Structure formats: C-alpha cells, structure tokens
C-alpha cells in the first residue's frame, strides 16, 4: 500500500500523473450500508479491479441499548452520562456490572442488548457478494455485558464512544493482515508486501471548488459543508449560513415553509406541477456528453420525526437546453422511468433511520434525478414547517446506478 501523491500541491508539473493502483480497499461502512455501499463498492471495483475488497463489521459501545419502563430506548452512553462515569474508567466497569446484575429486578428495565443490525448486515452482505469481497469482523463478544465490562474491549474505542482508539486501529490492522495472509494470499497468485507499518495515515479533505477525480468517470462533486464556498449559482432566498459554530459546519438554508400565500389563502406547495411556487433555485450544469445522476447531500436527524422538513426537488432544463428527462421515483430512485419531457420531481425525507432510536444529526446523500447534458434549474421547496430549515451541504454528479449496466463479479468468497 502506498500513499497517493498524484494530487500533491507540491507538484507544479502539468504532466499527467500516474494513478496509484491500490492493493487493498477497506470499507468501514455498516450502519448506513443501505445508503450507497453497493454502488460505492461496485464503482471502486471497476476502477481498481485487482484490489482486495475488505468490509469491516464491528459492534461498538454506541450500539448498546436497553428499554426503560417508560418505553424510552436508553443508550449505554446516555446511561454513563447520567452516572457521571467515563467509558475507560474503573468506575464505569463497577457501575456497569452492578446495573447489569440488577436489570429487570431493580427498575423494570430490559437487559442491555446490541441494537438490531439485521438490515445493515443484509446490505453489507449484498455488497460483499457483488464485488467478490471479504468480511473482517472485530472479535467482540455478542453479549454487551461481557464485552464492555472488559477493559480490553472498551479500550478499542475512543472517549467519544464512536471512533476507534489507537489500540482499536492496531487490532483491526493486525486482524486484516492475518486475514489476507491466511485466507487470501494462500489461495491466490497475488503478491503483497506485508506487514504494513502501523503508522498514522495522512489524509486530505477536498472541498469548496468543484473537482474531478481522474478515472472516476468524470464525477463532479462539490461540498461547502466545511469550507463555506458554494460553486453553484443560486437564488438569494437560499442563504449560506454556519449552523454549527463549534465545528464550523455550513449549509445552504431554505426559507421556512409558508403556510399562507400573500392573499391569505392556503398555499399548498405539495402540488408537483406548481413549480412557480418556489423561488429557491440552484443552477447545475452537466458538462459531460452523456447523462449523469444528480445527488444532493443534506442534513438529517433521527429518530423520526425529523427536525427538518420533507422537501420537494424538481429538475427542469433551462430554456436553451432541450434535454429529455427521466422521472425518478422517491420510493425507488435507482429505477427511473423511460425518458419524458415532464419535469423530474421527487420528495426528500430528511429522517435518519440507520441508528434506530439513537439520536443522530448527520449528512445523507441521495440520488434525486438524472441530468442530461447541459444546464438545469433545481427547484427546492419545503413541504412542511419544522424546527429547522432544510439544509443542503453539497452536490454530486456521477453515472447513475440505474443507467450503469457494467456488471461485477458475483462470486462470494467465504
């Protein structure tokens, strides 16, 4: 494995740079696996056909919950905050063991258990099979009491409960090396230089201006989530605001849903054909000579009901663009209809469901339409009044899975 330096800022040479061919690609992508893991893994497999694809499956402390007598699903992290104990302290171990032994006899709460990952595992297995991949599962006991009353397993996670600690990264690195040497290399003609150094990895965040990544089929992505620089022309009604001062997160915010129009009459903006009701527009250009899928990245909360409004997105070619559109069904966006001259309209549900009853405030990216070549106007209209305004944090164009007929290997390695 090598660090990809082909896009280094220190390179002033205009000559095309040779792209790194990666030996191994690792996916830490489980709880939100229904949101694009299959498409991501298939595209990476086509781009790096010789790479070994490894998928991580791990159960962490944020996945441990119990049901209180009130019906509320309490997370282990919420409980630890109530008790005033840190995940890595001896006090946590003592309190946790005592609470576990008293469960059901003390306050009527259910036993601690891992949140159900059946659906997430289904989508992860689907991706593994599609790209002929391998599964690495972090060896944590299935009983959460046994798992996190042990200092060994707790120390695999950082103090924020969500991310791996240095010890956790080392554990996974060693496990993956063992998997590759014992199960993969012995049964194939591949030759890799192992072990890899367990050093910290440098990373670069690309954001702000539109950028293209070579070899990705002319994908075009833009994000202003951390930069505050939106490259798209948009109507003045859309305001670029910093909504998280602590982390510097920024978004294009829609004005709130208007219950009444200027005449005082009910203004039902749920009418798909009433495009004029919305002045919230973004201009998007597909510079490629072929159709591309348009993706929007937006903020979501969970569990339901979302703090953000359901929002209608409508795509119309500009006057000088005679493109023929596909209609995308919000219930099945990856299966658009036959080409049509009518506007593409779909409804976005900004509810995050991948963490069950655990409260989250995260970005979601969703396919909202198919863009023919040329310029298009995107109308965005909230459909209800909610606590927070609808927030857009990025856009992307990539070959749509619905239009991509390239197949990948379907042989699943056990």
N, C-alpha and C positions, 0 to 999 in steps of 0.2 A: 504494500500500500504506500502511495506517495501523496504528499500534499499537492494539490493542483495549483500551480503558479502561473498558469497560462493567462490569467486575467490580472496579473500583478500590476499595481500602479507604478512600479519602478521600471516597467518595461516601456521604453519610448520608441521601440521598433514597430513600424507599421506592418511588418511582415506577419502573415497569418501564423498563429501559434499552434503547435501540435497539441491536440487534446489528450489528456491523461486517460488511459484505459484502466478502470478500477478493477481490482481482483475480487473485492468483496463489498457488497452493499448491505447495510443493516437497517432494518425498519423498526423503530420504536414507536409503534402506531397501532394501538389496540383498542382503547375505549371509544375512539372516534373512527374505527375502521370502516363503518358504513358510509363515511363521508369522503370517499375517493381513494381508499387504499388500493383497490383493484386497478383503477385507472393509472394511478401513480406507478405501481409495480410493473404493470404491463408496458408502460412507456419507457421506464428505465431498462427493462429487459431488452426492448428493441434497440435502445441506444447503446447499451453495454451487454451484448448477447452472451459474452463469455464470463460475465461476473457471477459469482456465487451470491444468491439472494438469501439472506437470513432474517427471520422475523422473530422479534422478541415478544415473549409473553410473560408478564410478571404481575403479581398481586402485591400491591403496596399498602401501607397503613391508611391511606385516604379511602381505600375501598372497604374498610371495616365499619360496619354499622350495626345498630340494633333498633328495635321498635319500642318506643316508650308507651306506657298505658294510655297516653293521650292520642296515640296513633302516629305521633311525630317520629320520623326516622332520624335518629341521632347518629352522627358520625363519631368515630373514635377521637378525631381531632377536636370536635366540639366538646366532648366529654373531658378531654385532657385540659382544655382551656378553663372549663368550669372548675376542675380540680386544682388548677394552678400548677400543673406539673409538665416538665419538658419531656419530649419523646425520648431523649437519651439519658435521662436521669434515673437514679435508683428509686426515687420517689414514684416515678411513673410505673416502674415494674411492680413495686409494692402495691400501689393503688389499683393497678390494672388487675393483678392477681386476686386482690380482695374483692373487687367488683365482680369479677368473673365467677368467683366461687359463690357469691351472694345472689347472682342473677336468678330471677323468677321467684326466689324465696324472699327477697328483700323489698323490691318495689314493683313487682309485676312486669318488669321489662323483659323483652325476649333476650335470648342469648346473643352474644356478639357473633356476627357472621360476615362473610365476604359478599359484597353486592353481586348480583347476578350478572355474569358476563357472557351468557349463552349467545346472545345476538352478536356481540362484538367478536366472539370467537368464531362464529359462523362466517362472518365477512373476512376475518383474517385467514381462516382455512381456505376460503374461496380464492383469495389472492395467492396463498402458498401453492395451491394446486395449479393455478393459471400460469405461474412463472417457473414451475419446477423448483420451488424453493425449499428451504429447510426451517424448522422450528427450533428455537432455543428457549427453554422455559427456565426462569430463575427458580432454583430449588428452595422454595419457601413452603413450609407445612401448610396443608389445606385447612387446618384448624387455626383460626386467627389468635386464639388464646395462646396456643403453643408457639405460634410464630412470633408475636410481638411482646410476649413476656420474656423473650430471649433477647439479650443484649446483642448477640451476634447478628440477628436478622434486623433489629432496629438500626444498627449501625450501617446497614447498607443504604439507608435513606438519609437525606439531609434534614436540617432542622425545619425546613418549610414543609416537610412530610411528602411533598410531591415528587421531588427530583432525587436522583441517585446521589449518594455521597461519593467521595473518592474511593472508599472501600467497596462500594457497590459497583462502581465502574470497573475496578480491578477484578472483582468477582465475575462480572459478565465477560470482560475481555478474556480472562483465563478460560471460562466456560466455552466461549466461541472458538478459541484456539483449539481446545480439546475436541470440540465437535468437528472442526474442519480436518484436523489431523487423523482422528479415529474413524470418522464415518464418511468423509467426503473424499479426501485425497487418496485413501487406500482403495477406493472403488472407482477411481477415475485416473485419467492421464494428466491431470492438472499438476502444475508445479508452482508452489508459492514459497516465499522466504518467510519462515516462521521461527521463533515467535516474533511478533511485532513489539517495538518498545512501548511500554505502558507510560507514555508521556502525555502531558496535556496537549490538546489539539487546538490549533489556531482556527478561528472562523471569521468570516467577513459577512456583514449584512449588506445586501444590495437593496437600496430603496430610493424613493424620490423620483428620479427621472425614469422614463421608460427604458428598459434594457432588453436586449435579445440575447439568448444563450445559444451558442453555436451547437449545431447537432440536435436541437430540440424541436425541429420542425417549425422554426421561426415563431416560437412562443413569444408573446409580448405581455409583460407583466408590469404593473405599476402599483406602488403602495406608498401611502402618506401616513401610515399608522405611527411611525416613529420620527418621520422627517418633517411633516407638515407641508410638503411640497407636492401638490397635485398637478400633474401634467395635462389634465383634460380641461377644455373649456366647459364651463357650467354656468347655469343661471345664478343671478345674485341671491336668489332665495335660498340656495344651498350655501351654508356657512361653514368654513373650515375652522373648527374650534378644538382646543385642547380640553378633553373631558376628563383626563386623569393627570393631575398636576404632579403627583408623586412619581409616576413612571413616564411622563411626557407623551402619553398616547393621544393621538389626534384623529379626527374624523370629519367627513362632510356630513353635517347635520341637516335633516329635512325640517321645515317648519311643522308645527303640530297639526294634527287633523282638525279641520274646520267644520264644526257641527252644523253651522248655518252659513248660507251664502249671503251676499251683500243685500239681497232683498228680504232676508229673514226667513226664506223658505228652507226646508230641509234639503241639504245638498248631498245627495247620495253619490259619493265618488266610487262606489263599487261597480259602477257601470263600465264594463270593459271598453266600450266604444266611445266613452266621453273623455277623449284624450285632452281636449281643451281645458278640462277642469284642473289640470296640473300644470303649474309653471316651473316645476322642479325638473330641470333637464341637464343631461350630461352629453357632450358630443364625443362619440367614439369612432375611430377610423380603423378599418381593417385594410392594411396596405398590401396584403397578400393577394395573389390572383385566384385564390380559392377560399371556400367557406371556412370559418373558424368558430369555435364555441366561445361565447362570451360568458365569463364568470364574474360574479360580484362577491367581494368579501365584505362582510357586515358584522356588527356586534349582535350577540345573542345573550340571553340569560336563561337559566334553568333552576329549578324545575318550572313547569307551567303553573300559572300563566306567565308569559314573558313580560318583562318591564318595557319591551319595545313593541311597536305596533306591527300587525300584519301589514304588508306593503305591496302594492301593485307595481309591477315593472312592465313597461310597454316599449317595444323597439319599432321605430319607423325609419326607413331610409330617407335621407334628405332629398330635396326636390330634384337635385341633379343626379340622383342615384336611382336607377330603375331596377334595383335588385328584386329578386323573388325570394320570399322568406319561407322559413319553416315555422310552424306553430309548435311551441314547446309546452307540454302538459306539466303543470306544477306537481302533479302526483307522480309523474314518471318522466322527468326531464331528459333522460338519456334516450328516449324513444320519440323523437319529433315526428310530426305528421309529414305527409307529402308537401312539396313546395306550394305556397299560397301567396296571394297578393295582399292578404289582410295583415294588419299589424300583429306582431307577436306580443302576447300578454300572458303574464303568469303572476301568481301571488306568492310572496316570500313569507314563510313563517319563521320569525326570529326566536324560536324556542330551542334551547339546547337540551337534548334528552339523553345524551350519552352517559351522564353521571347519575341517572335515576333521581333520587330525592336530594342529592348533594348539591348545594348552591354553587353555581358557576356563572362567570361573566367572561365569555370567550368569543373569539372571532370564528365565523363559519364562512366557508366559500362554497358557492352553489352555481351550477350552470343555469343561466336564465334565458338563453336564446342562441340561435345560430346566425352568425353575421356573414352575409355575402361580402364580396369585396366592396370597398367604398366607405362613405361616411354615413353615420347613422345618429339619430337623436334618441336618447334613452330618457323616457319619462318615468319618474319615480313618485308615487303617491301613497301616503299613509292611509290606511282604511279604518283606523280607529284611534281614539285618544287614549294614551297610556302615560305611564310615569315618565318615560324617557323618549326623546325623539329618535327616529330611525337614523342610524349612523352607518355610513359607508366608509370603509378604510382602504379599499383597493379594488383594482380590476385586473382581469387577465384574459388573454385570448390564446387558445390552444386548439389543436384539432379535436373536435368533439368526439367522445367515445361512440356516440350514435352514428357518426359518419366515418369512423375508423374501422375498417374491415380487416386490418392486419391481425393475424392470429398469432398466438404464442403457444409454447409447449404446454400440453395438458397433463404431462406425466408427473405424478406426485411422488417425491422421494420420501420414503418413510424414515 
